Amino acid sequence: MTTTNTHRANQLRPVQFSRLPKRGVLLGLSLAQLVTLTVGLIAFTTAVYMGGGILFGLTSPIWATSLVLSFVPVGGRKIIEWAPITLHWVWRNIGGQLRFRADVVRPRPAGTLALPGDAAALREWVDPETGAAMIQDPHAQTLTAVVGITHPAFVLLDSGEQERRVAGWGRVLATVCRSGRIARVQVSERTVPSSGSGLAEWWARHGVDDDTWPAVTYKELIERAGPAGERHATTIALALDLRAAARQIRAAGGGMKGAASVLRQEMTTFATALRAADLTPTEWLTPGDVAVALRSAYDPAAAPALERHGDIGRSLATAGPVAVTESWDRLRTDSAHHAVLWISEWPRSQVFPGFLSPLLLTSGIQRTFTLICTPVRADVAARDIRRKKVGLLSDAAQRAKIGQIEDAARTAEYHDVIQQESDLTAGHGVLRYTGLVAVSAPSVDELDAAVSAIEQAAVQAACETRRLVGQQAQSFASAALPLCRTI
């Protein structure tokens, strides 16, 4: 290899994300829009052919409303597309499901998690060999384990080292795709208040506790030290698809014991792939570690105390919130207000792998950035790509017949599908990404200010965000809890 080629190989290469597909059932219209327009068209044609002007005026509210519902956007969506979210919100409000209060008198059933909403069905299983906590979701049919990750600061590395680590992470994701038994991978990077535990550990190792005045004073200062800053913690959750791994589970003895054995194999393979990518996995989180993570998410004010005193708050049976109140666009828990943002659009132009630095390096804001990766089997991905190609070509032909001009957005979407097909043919894995940001603050005013700062940081990262409404409790459980749950 020549010197020029070697220099180019060490340069960090830009990447480009696929656009969010916006193709509907017909001519870019969704099913809800087509149904609404059909109702309005029936009313309009009936008035024209049967009643003339009088019936035309009587039916005008029907077809006029259908046009407004189908084409007028509100908050980035057509009005008719808000109907399912609004109806579900009203139904939950009528049923009293927007408020949760823990029953401290009646204990939870053994093996369950003290979480609100549909997360109350989650079950706990402790792996006898590794001691890791495995969380079973009986509805989604998944079994999840969580591992902590330590890594050097990516932005401080030179371009060649960054490129090598990006390639290593790509091999980790390729390993997940080839397995065929992994339902989801959740990467969570959160900011937590520094508890001063480092000072306490240093004093325990090097201090001289001889009851003298300097020793007593220094010890009291350490005990009273509150959060002096913040630190970043990264975890990766691995969810086993119990349906896809049914044959292997039966071969391993069946039941939860067999499922734990299969997940343990995936955990070993995944940890090996992480080490090969120069990522250092810690021990898989125990039930106590998971309990601290859950409690800290719902009660951020208690996080420093839980970190400093490792013997409290480590029971999953009591790790959930004491009180939760959900409103349209925010969530109130024990000691904080929360709001969840969805990354609705990734960068449309080419960007370098460190493009999220403005979002991840924001200081003074307590937030959790979560990336949910859903692997797609190669055969399923190939069928999906073919279906998209046929749909895009059919829509283009239909628009040509009615005289519509092809715009650049649809052309770019078609090129994205072609690029995905090329990558799949080259042997790369296909994953679907969902980005969520959970922002927390002690008060509503501070929360609004923090959300504005995160939205501005997302703009600097060339991303578009949208504040989720009508589903804040479920989205918070997906964004802030390392349990591999989806919205």
Disulfide bonds with the S-S distance in Angstrom:
none
